[in-house]
Amino acid sequence: MSSRVVSRVAALGSLTAAGQFVIVGSLPAYSRIFDPGPYGQYVVFVGAYTVISVVAGLRYDSAIVLPRNDAVAGTLSVLVMLIAGVVSIAIAAATVVTSWTEVLSRWLTFDAAFGYGLAVATLIGALQRCLVAWCVRSGRFLTMGMAQFVFCVVTVAAQFWFARFIGQLAALVWGYVAALAAQTLCLSPAGARARLLASTLSGVSRAVKVVARKYRRFPTFMVGYALASSARDRLIQIVLGFSSGAAVVGRFGLAYRVIYAPNSLIYSAVSPIFYGIASRGAPVAVGRFAAALVETVFVLLLVPYVAFTFEAPSLTDAVLSEKWHGTGPYLQALAGPALLLAATCWLDRAFDSFRRQNVAFSLEASFTIASVAVVGVLARYLDSITVAWAFGGLAMVYYWIYFLATFKACGFDLADFRRACTTALATAAVALALGWATHRLPGLEWRVPAYALLMGVVLGAWIGLRGGRATLRMLMQSRVAGAPG
């Protein structure tokens, strides 16, 4: 059974958007309950979890979508959980040792909540990723959307509730772990077939070795790719922390969370659907679909990002508590790369589908080395906001190169790439010029309707002059295989 892409994206996207609305809408309350310092430590925790999640599975969870045979996918799930169990036990043991051994704690220290929370999150997160892959295999996109919404709601509710009884960092960590567990429970129906397969497999040990060898490209290249991506953001935060303190990391982390919220939404809504299409489609058709989707997302998000860039300092000072003032300039610095990444973030699945993971790894590793080196050098001489702007400019160049490299490596038609880039440049020039003029208007009551008018102008020009109507029609008529739900 097949369904149009737009219906799947709408169902998954609307639920994910609702969850992101809960997260962003709760930030004023966060700014009053939590201080920038503990929040900065929580940002480090989430970063550590992201990095360790790559090791706790060696990216074999990404391969679960690809096999046509469910038994092979089930064996991959077993392999992921075995690896995650070993990593989780190692983290818990390290936490116990550093907590109980005074000598070792002089060189290596773990906050108890940080260490134990990381161990539990690692194991739960591995199961969650496996279940997401099984949702993609069976087309359960609505289940994924509901699980993502539950994760966002429980994160906010649990962290606020825990803050009444325990320290700020512990409340943030265990609230995140509780939300991850709730999300996994929502996804559990998708794993019924995987559990059945795992329980009936004969010679599990041999089967695990076979699939580990067959899909070795994932740990060989995609582990490095994911580690480079995760480590880059965390290293930049660490560099800022060394030069300016934990409070700066907290403000930078909060700005990152806000400005990249659409990125998370779009990746959660589009990535599994695009992966399903790319893993079964021909390069020319997949490339045409990818270029059209990049172009559409960029045009739809352009004016909101432009408006937010101009208005960020005044908005954050008005919404957040006084101790968080100064967050706005970081939002401005990150807005450009966040827009480009929101339009292209899901393209990493093309490398998985067309077995070009080596290209993805080379790109991400190169950018990580370059960006950390630039930030590390500039942080010694410049203030943290200027460093954030430098990182943002470098990131914009990289995301364009990534877009181009995807088309070249996967055999997509470069004419589709050129069209998307030309449209993006034309609409961006118009939106920035008119957005600057709009920002000069006196009073927010004049600027808000002016930005809305600007968005209508940009969308109208795209539909009427740049063939946006045909692009939207093509996307709406596209289909993706899978069972409903």
SVG drawing of the C-alpha trace seen along z (x, -y; Angstrom):
<svg xmlns="http://www.w3.org/2000/svg" viewBox="-3 -55 48 77">
<polyline fill="none" stroke="black" stroke-width="0.4" points="0.0,0.0 1.3,-3.5 0.4,-6.9 1.3,-10.4 4.4,-11.9 2.6,-15.1 0.1,-13.2 2.9,-11.4 4.9,-14.6 1.8,-16.4 0.9,-13.8 4.5,-13.4 5.3,-17.0 2.3,-18.4 2.8,-16.3 6.6,-17.0 5.8,-20.7 3.4,-20.6 6.1,-19.1 8.6,-21.8 6.0,-24.4 5.8,-23.0 9.6,-23.1 10.0,-26.6 6.9,-27.9 8.3,-26.7 11.6,-28.6 10.4,-31.7 9.6,-29.4 13.0,-27.6 14.7,-31.0 13.2,-31.6 13.6,-28.1 17.1,-27.2 20.3,-29.2 22.6,-29.5 25.4,-27.6 23.4,-24.3 21.7,-24.6 25.2,-24.8 26.1,-21.6 22.9,-20.0 23.8,-21.0 27.1,-19.2 25.1,-16.1 22.9,-16.1 26.0,-16.4 27.7,-13.6 24.6,-11.4 24.6,-12.3 28.2,-11.3 28.0,-8.1 24.8,-7.1 26.9,-6.8 29.2,-4.3 26.4,-2.5 25.2,-0.9 28.0,-1.8 25.3,-3.2 23.9,0.3 20.5,-1.1 20.5,-3.2 20.9,0.0 17.8,1.6 15.7,-0.2 17.6,1.3 17.2,5.1 14.2,6.5 14.3,9.5 12.8,8.8 14.9,11.5 18.1,9.6 16.6,6.4 15.8,8.2 19.3,9.4 20.6,5.9 18.4,4.8 19.9,7.5 23.4,6.4 22.6,2.7 21.2,3.7 24.2,5.9 26.6,3.0 24.5,0.5 24.4,2.8 28.2,3.1 28.6,-0.7 25.9,-1.4 27.5,0.9 30.9,-0.7 29.5,-4.2 27.8,-3.1 31.0,-1.3 33.1,-4.5 30.6,-6.5 30.8,-4.1 34.6,-4.1 35.0,-7.8 32.3,-8.4 33.8,-5.9 37.5,-6.2 39.0,-9.4 42.3,-8.9 40.9,-8.5 38.5,-11.4 41.4,-13.8 41.9,-13.1 38.5,-12.0 35.2,-13.2 31.6,-12.4 28.6,-14.1 26.5,-11.1 23.3,-12.3 25.4,-13.0 27.1,-9.6 24.1,-7.4 21.7,-9.4 24.1,-8.9 24.2,-5.2 20.4,-4.8 19.9,-7.1 22.4,-5.2 20.5,-1.9 17.0,-3.4 18.2,-5.5 19.5,-2.5 16.1,-0.8 14.4,-4.0 16.5,-4.2 15.8,-0.6 12.1,-1.1 12.2,-4.2 13.9,-2.2 11.1,0.4 8.5,-2.3 10.1,-3.5 10.1,0.1 6.4,0.5 5.4,-3.1 4.3,-3.9 5.0,-7.6 2.0,-8.7 3.4,-6.6 6.7,-8.3 5.1,-11.7 3.1,-10.9 6.2,-9.5 8.1,-12.7 5.3,-14.8 5.2,-12.8 9.0,-13.2 8.7,-17.0 5.8,-17.2 7.4,-14.8 10.7,-16.5 9.2,-19.8 6.9,-18.3 9.4,-16.0 12.2,-18.6 9.9,-21.1 8.6,-18.5 12.1,-17.1 13.3,-20.7 11.0,-20.9 12.9,-18.1 16.5,-17.8 19.2,-20.1 18.9,-21.9 21.4,-19.7 19.9,-16.4 16.4,-17.6 17.3,-18.4 19.2,-15.1 16.6,-12.8 13.7,-14.7 15.4,-14.0 15.8,-10.3 12.2,-10.0 11.1,-11.6 13.3,-9.2 11.7,-6.3 8.2,-7.6 9.0,-8.0 10.3,-4.5 7.1,-3.1 5.1,-4.9 7.2,-3.3 7.1,0.2 4.2,1.5 6.5,1.1 8.9,3.6 6.5,6.5 7.8,8.1 11.4,7.5 10.9,9.1 9.3,12.1 12.1,12.5 14.8,12.1 13.1,14.8 12.9,17.3 16.3,16.8 18.4,19.9 22.1,19.4 21.8,15.8 25.6,15.5 26.4,16.5 23.6,14.4 24.9,11.3 28.4,11.8 27.0,12.2 25.0,8.9 27.8,7.1 30.1,8.0 27.5,7.3 26.7,3.8 30.2,2.9 30.1,-0.3 28.0,-1.9 30.5,-1.5 33.4,-2.1 32.2,-5.4 29.0,-6.6 30.3,-6.3 33.1,-8.7 30.5,-10.9 28.2,-11.1 31.0,-11.5 32.5,-14.3 29.2,-16.1 28.4,-15.6 31.9,-16.4 32.1,-19.6 29.2,-21.3 30.4,-20.1 34.0,-21.1 32.8,-24.6 30.8,-24.8 33.8,-23.6 36.0,-26.2 33.5,-29.0 33.2,-27.6 37.0,-27.8 37.2,-31.3 34.0,-32.8 32.6,-30.4 29.6,-28.0 27.0,-30.9 28.1,-31.7 27.7,-28.0 24.2,-28.1 23.2,-31.1 24.8,-29.7 23.0,-26.3 19.7,-28.0 20.1,-30.0 21.1,-26.8 18.0,-25.0 15.6,-27.8 17.1,-28.5 17.5,-24.9 14.0,-23.8 12.7,-23.8 15.7,-21.8 14.8,-19.1 11.2,-19.3 12.0,-18.9 14.5,-16.1 12.1,-14.2 9.3,-14.6 11.2,-14.3 14.2,-12.1 12.4,-8.8 10.1,-9.4 13.0,-10.5 15.0,-7.4 12.2,-5.2 12.1,-6.8 15.8,-6.9 16.4,-3.3 14.1,-2.1 14.3,-4.8 16.4,-5.5 19.0,-8.3 17.4,-10.7 14.0,-10.5 15.4,-10.8 17.5,-13.8 14.6,-15.6 12.5,-15.0 15.4,-16.1 16.1,-19.3 12.4,-20.2 12.0,-19.6 15.2,-21.6 13.9,-24.5 10.4,-24.4 11.6,-24.2 14.1,-27.1 11.5,-29.4 8.8,-28.6 11.3,-29.3 13.2,-32.2 11.1,-35.1 10.5,-33.8 14.3,-33.3 15.0,-36.8 12.4,-38.4 13.8,-36.5 17.4,-37.5 16.5,-41.2 14.2,-41.0 16.1,-38.4 17.7,-40.8 14.6,-42.7 12.4,-39.5 14.7,-37.5 15.2,-40.4 11.4,-40.8 10.6,-37.1 13.5,-35.6 14.4,-36.6 17.1,-39.1 19.8,-36.6 19.5,-35.3 19.8,-38.7 22.5,-38.7 21.2,-35.5 19.8,-37.4 23.1,-38.0 23.9,-34.3 20.5,-33.7 21.4,-36.2 24.8,-34.5 23.3,-31.1 20.2,-32.0 21.9,-31.7 23.4,-28.3 20.3,-27.1 18.2,-28.0 20.4,-26.1 20.6,-23.1 16.9,-23.1 16.5,-22.9 19.1,-20.1 19.5,-18.2 17.8,-15.1 20.1,-14.6 22.4,-12.5 20.1,-9.6 21.0,-9.7 24.6,-8.7 23.2,-5.7 20.8,-4.7 23.4,-4.9 26.3,-3.5 28.4,-6.7 29.0,-6.9 32.7,-7.5 31.9,-10.8 29.7,-11.9 32.4,-11.0 35.1,-13.0 32.8,-16.0 31.9,-16.0 35.4,-15.3 36.9,-18.1 34.3,-20.6 34.8,-19.6 38.5,-20.0 38.2,-23.4 35.5,-24.8 37.0,-23.8 40.4,-25.1 38.9,-28.5 36.8,-28.8 39.7,-27.7 42.1,-30.4 39.5,-33.2 38.3,-32.5 41.8,-33.5 41.5,-37.0 37.8,-37.9 34.6,-37.9 32.3,-34.9 29.6,-36.6 32.1,-37.4 33.4,-33.8 29.8,-32.7 29.4,-34.8 32.6,-33.4 31.4,-29.9 28.0,-30.7 29.6,-32.0 31.8,-29.0 28.9,-26.7 26.8,-28.3 29.6,-27.6 29.8,-24.0 26.1,-23.3 26.1,-24.5 29.1,-22.3 27.3,-19.4 24.3,-20.0 26.5,-19.9 28.5,-16.9 25.3,-14.9 24.2,-15.4 27.6,-14.6 28.3,-11.5 24.8,-10.0 24.5,-10.6 21.7,-13.1 21.0,-15.5 23.0,-18.8 20.4,-20.8 18.0,-20.2 20.7,-21.4 21.4,-24.6 17.7,-25.4 17.3,-25.1 20.4,-27.3 19.3,-30.0 15.9,-30.2 17.3,-30.3 19.7,-33.2 17.0,-35.2 14.4,-34.9 17.1,-35.5 18.2,-38.7 14.6,-40.0 13.8,-38.8 16.9,-40.4 16.5,-43.7 12.8,-44.1 13.4,-42.5 15.9,-45.2 13.5,-47.9 10.7,-46.3 12.9,-46.3 13.3,-50.1 9.6,-50.6 8.7,-52.1 7.0,-49.7 6.4,-46.0 2.7,-46.5 3.8,-47.8 6.6,-45.3 4.7,-42.1 2.1,-42.7 4.8,-44.0 6.8,-40.7 3.6,-38.8 3.1,-40.9 6.8,-40.2 6.2,-36.5 3.3,-36.8 5.4,-38.7 8.2,-36.1 5.9,-33.1 3.9,-34.8 7.1,-35.6 8.3,-32.0 5.0,-30.5 4.5,-32.9 8.0,-33.5 10.2,-30.6 7.9,-27.7 6.9,-27.1 3.4,-25.8 5.0,-23.0 7.4,-22.1 4.6,-21.9 2.5,-19.8 5.3,-17.3 5.9,-17.0 2.2,-16.5 1.9,-13.7 5.0,-11.8 4.3,-8.5 6.0,-6.5 5.5,-2.9 4.4,-1.6 1.5,-0.6 -0.7,-3.4 -0.2,-4.6"/>
</svg>
